[in-house]
Amino acid sequence: MKSVFFFDSMLTPKIITIVYWLLLVAVLISGLSTMFAGYQPNILAGLAMIVGGAIGARIWCELMIVLFKINENLQKMANKSDVEKN
C-alpha cells in the first residue's frame, strides 16, 4: 500500500482494465439497441458498431497502457544508471 501512496507503483493501469470492460459493455448495449430498437432497426449498423467499438476501445486502452509502460521502463533505466554511478 505504501508504494501506491508514494507513487512508486501506478494504480491507473489496473483501473484501465476495468474501464475497458465497462467500455465493452457500453458498446454491446449500444450495438444491440441499434440493432433492435426504434422504428428502423438496423442490424448491419449495430454489428458494425459492436465490432468497431470493441476494436476502438481496445486500441484506446492499449495506448493508455503503453504510456504507463514507457514510464515504467524509464524508471528502470534511471534506477539502473543510478546504481552504475555508485
RAQUI-V538569 format. One record per pair of residues at least 12 apart in sequence whose ideal C-beta (glycine too) atoms are under 10 Angstrom apart, sorted by the first residue. I is the first residue (numbers start at 1). J is the second residue. D is the distance in whole Angstrom. If there is no record, write none. Layout:
I_J_D ; I_J_D
//
This chain:
8_75_9 ; 9_72_9 ; 10_67_10 ; 10_68_5 ; 10_69_10 ; 10_71_7 ; 10_72_7 ; 10_75_10 ; 12_64_8 ; 12_65_9 ; 12_67_9 ; 12_68_6 ; 13_61_10 ; 13_64_8 ; 13_65_6 ; 13_67_9 ; 13_68_5 ; 13_69_8 ; 13_71_10 ; 13_72_9 ; 15_64_10 ; 16_60_9 ; 16_61_5 ; 16_62_9 ; 16_63_10 ; 16_64_5 ; 16_65_6 ; 16_67_10 ; 16_68_8 ; 17_61_8 ; 17_65_9 ; 19_57_9 ; 19_60_9 ; 19_61_7 ; 19_64_8 ; 20_54_10 ; 20_57_6 ; 20_58_7 ; 20_60_8 ; 20_61_4 ; 20_62_9 ; 20_64_9 ; 20_65_9 ; 21_57_9 ; 21_61_10 ; 22_57_9 ; 23_53_8 ; 23_54_8 ; 23_56_9 ; 23_57_4 ; 23_58_9 ; 23_60_8 ; 23_61_7 ; 24_50_9 ; 24_53_8 ; 24_54_6 ; 24_57_6 ; 24_58_9 ; 24_61_10 ; 26_53_8 ; 26_57_8 ; 27_49_7 ; 27_50_6 ; 27_51_9 ; 27_52_8 ; 27_53_3 ; 27_54_6 ; 27_55_10 ; 27_56_8 ; 27_57_6 ; 28_46_10 ; 28_49_9 ; 28_50_6 ; 28_53_8 ; 28_54_8 ; 29_50_10 ; 30_46_8 ; 30_49_6 ; 30_50_8 ; 30_53_7 ; 31_43_10 ; 31_45_9 ; 31_46_5 ; 31_47_7 ; 31_48_8 ; 31_49_4 ; 31_50_3 ; 31_51_8 ; 31_52_9 ; 31_53_7 ; 31_54_9 ; 32_46_6 ; 32_47_10 ; 32_49_9 ; 32_50_8 ; 33_46_8 ; 33_49_9 ; 34_46_4 ; 34_47_9 ; 34_48_9 ; 34_49_6 ; 34_50_9 ; 35_47_7 ; 35_49_9 ; 35_50_8
//
